[in-house]
Amino acid sequence: MDERVNREVLHEMYQRTRRVEKGLNERLKDHGLYSSQWSLLFCLDRFGPVSQTDLWKYLNVEAPTVTRTIRRMEANGWVERTEGEDKREKIVSMTPFARERFDAIQRDVIAMESDLLRQLTEEERHELHRLLSKIE
């Protein structure tokens, strides 16, 4: 594959990612959240309480960025941090406030995702997933 095609494919992926994030932020606005905050809540729902280190590694985001997001969410009542086994380790979990709202937020996110993917057949969705998972 030539460099031009590589650039075009990756540019298209970048542009689509920005559109997805913009659409997600628009849907989350009524809940008082941004896409980066939703990512954290999604992980906490999926994995349960988790260390800050595990969060930034899983999300592939720099540690200071995750720390700032967690602080903001903590101040707004979405998450709480507790000490882990190692005093330096912080465990992040959803608050009851977040847990009460999670299902409604997730319904809005799922609706947005369905809107974005509605033009793809189920087979195409599986193929897209397969192809994206091959990119490292």
C-alpha positions as CSV (number, residue, x, y, z in Angstrom):
1,M,0.0,0.0,0.0
2,D,1.5,3.4,-0.9
3,E,2.0,6.3,1.5
4,R,-0.8,8.3,0.0
5,V,-3.4,5.7,0.7
6,N,-2.1,5.2,4.2
7,R,-2.4,9.0,4.9
8,E,-5.9,9.1,3.4
9,V,-7.1,6.1,5.4
10,L,-5.7,7.5,8.7
11,H,-6.9,11.0,7.9
12,E,-10.4,9.6,7.3
13,M,-10.3,7.7,10.6
14,Y,-9.2,10.8,12.4
15,Q,-12.0,12.9,10.9
16,R,-14.6,10.3,11.7
17,T,-13.3,10.0,15.3
18,R,-13.7,13.8,15.7
19,R,-17.3,13.6,14.4
20,V,-18.1,10.8,16.8
21,E,-16.6,12.7,19.7
22,K,-18.5,15.9,18.7
23,G,-21.8,14.0,18.5
24,L,-21.1,12.2,21.8
25,N,-20.4,15.5,23.5
26,E,-23.6,16.9,22.1
27,R,-25.6,14.0,23.5
28,L,-23.9,14.1,26.9
29,K,-24.3,17.9,27.3
30,D,-27.7,17.5,29.0
31,H,-26.1,15.1,31.5
32,G,-23.4,17.6,32.3
33,L,-20.7,15.3,30.9
34,Y,-18.1,15.2,28.2
35,S,-16.9,12.2,26.2
36,S,-13.7,11.8,28.2
37,Q,-15.8,11.6,31.4
38,W,-18.2,9.1,29.8
39,S,-15.2,6.9,28.9
40,L,-14.3,6.8,32.6
41,L,-17.9,6.0,33.7
42,F,-18.1,3.3,31.0
43,C,-14.9,1.7,32.3
44,L,-16.1,1.9,35.9
45,D,-19.4,0.3,35.0
46,R,-17.6,-2.4,33.0
47,F,-14.8,-3.2,35.4
48,G,-16.0,-1.9,38.7
49,P,-13.7,0.1,41.0
50,V,-10.3,0.3,39.4
51,S,-7.0,2.1,40.1
52,Q,-6.2,5.4,38.4
53,T,-3.2,3.7,36.8
54,D,-5.3,0.9,35.3
55,L,-7.7,3.6,33.9
56,W,-5.1,5.6,32.1
57,K,-3.4,2.5,30.8
58,Y,-6.7,1.0,29.5
59,L,-7.9,4.3,28.0
60,N,-4.4,5.0,26.5
61,V,-4.4,8.5,27.9
62,E,-1.7,10.3,29.8
63,A,-1.8,10.0,33.6
64,P,-2.1,13.8,34.2
65,T,-5.1,14.0,31.8
66,V,-6.9,11.2,33.6
67,T,-6.1,12.7,37.0
68,R,-7.6,16.1,35.9
69,T,-10.7,14.4,34.6
70,I,-11.1,12.4,37.8
71,R,-10.7,15.5,40.0
72,R,-13.3,17.3,38.0
73,M,-15.7,14.4,38.2
74,E,-15.0,14.0,41.9
75,A,-15.9,17.6,42.4
76,N,-19.1,17.2,40.5
77,G,-20.1,14.0,42.4
78,W,-19.6,11.4,39.7
79,V,-16.7,9.5,41.1
80,E,-14.9,9.0,44.4
81,R,-11.3,7.9,45.1
82,T,-10.2,5.8,48.0
83,E,-6.8,4.5,49.0
84,G,-5.7,1.1,47.6
85,E,-3.6,-1.5,49.3
86,D,-0.6,0.6,48.5
87,K,-1.1,4.0,50.1
88,R,0.1,5.6,46.8
89,E,-2.6,3.8,44.8
90,K,-5.9,5.5,44.3
91,I,-9.0,3.4,43.5
92,V,-11.7,5.1,41.5
93,S,-15.4,4.1,41.7
94,M,-18.7,5.5,40.7
95,T,-20.8,7.3,43.3
96,P,-24.4,6.5,44.0
97,F,-25.2,9.8,42.1
98,A,-23.5,8.4,39.0
99,R,-24.9,5.0,39.4
100,E,-28.5,6.4,39.5
101,R,-27.9,8.3,36.2
102,F,-25.8,5.7,34.4
103,D,-28.6,3.8,32.6
104,A,-30.2,7.0,31.2
105,I,-26.8,8.3,30.0
106,Q,-26.0,4.9,28.4
107,R,-29.4,4.9,26.6
108,D,-28.5,8.3,25.0
109,V,-25.0,7.0,24.0
110,I,-26.5,3.9,22.5
111,A,-29.0,5.9,20.5
112,M,-26.2,8.1,19.2
113,E,-24.1,5.1,18.3
114,S,-27.1,3.5,16.5
115,D,-27.6,6.7,14.5
116,L,-23.9,6.8,13.5
117,L,-23.9,3.2,12.3
118,R,-27.4,2.9,10.9
119,Q,-26.1,3.0,7.3
120,L,-24.0,-0.1,7.9
121,T,-25.3,-3.6,7.7
122,E,-24.7,-5.9,10.7
123,E,-22.1,-7.7,8.6
124,E,-20.3,-4.4,7.7
125,R,-20.3,-3.5,11.4
126,H,-18.6,-6.8,12.3
127,E,-16.1,-6.2,9.5
128,L,-15.4,-2.7,10.6
129,H,-14.8,-3.9,14.1
130,R,-12.5,-6.7,12.9
131,L,-10.5,-4.2,10.8
132,L,-10.2,-1.6,13.5
133,S,-9.0,-4.2,16.0
134,K,-6.1,-5.1,13.7
135,I,-4.7,-1.6,14.0
136,E,-2.2,-1.3,16.8
